[in-house]
C-alpha cells in the first residue's frame, strides 16, 4: 500500500516506479485528492505475463468498503505484451485507488512498471484577448 497525494505524483517526474506483486496477492496505490477537476492518468506494463487492474473511489478512509464506487472494473490486462494507458477524471474529493491484482496467479510473481501523472484543468480567464 503506497498512499500518495497529488503533490507527490506531480513530483514523480518522468521516472517509472516499480511494484513487485507476489503470486496470489495484490497491490494498491491509494491517491488522496482534495481538488475537483483533476485528471489522474497512468501507464503501466507487467513482467512476466498479465496482471488485473481496477480503479475504485472511496469518499474517505473510514468509508465502508461496500460504499466504494468501482470506476474501472477489474480487468485482466495483457500488459506484458502492450503498455496499458488510462485516466480518470476527479469529480469528487476522496481516495482514488489503483489496484494491481495478481490473485489469479498461483505461482508467478509479477513486476509492474508504472508511471502516474496528474493534470490540472486549464482554466481560461480571457487574459490573452486583445
ABEGO torsion letter per residue (X at the ends): XBBBBAAAAAAAEABBBBBBBBBGBBBBBBBBBABBGBBBBBBBBBOBEBBBBBBBBBABAABBAAABBBABBBBBBBAAABBBBBBBBBABBEBBBBBBBAAABAABBBBBBBBBBBBBBBBBAGAABX
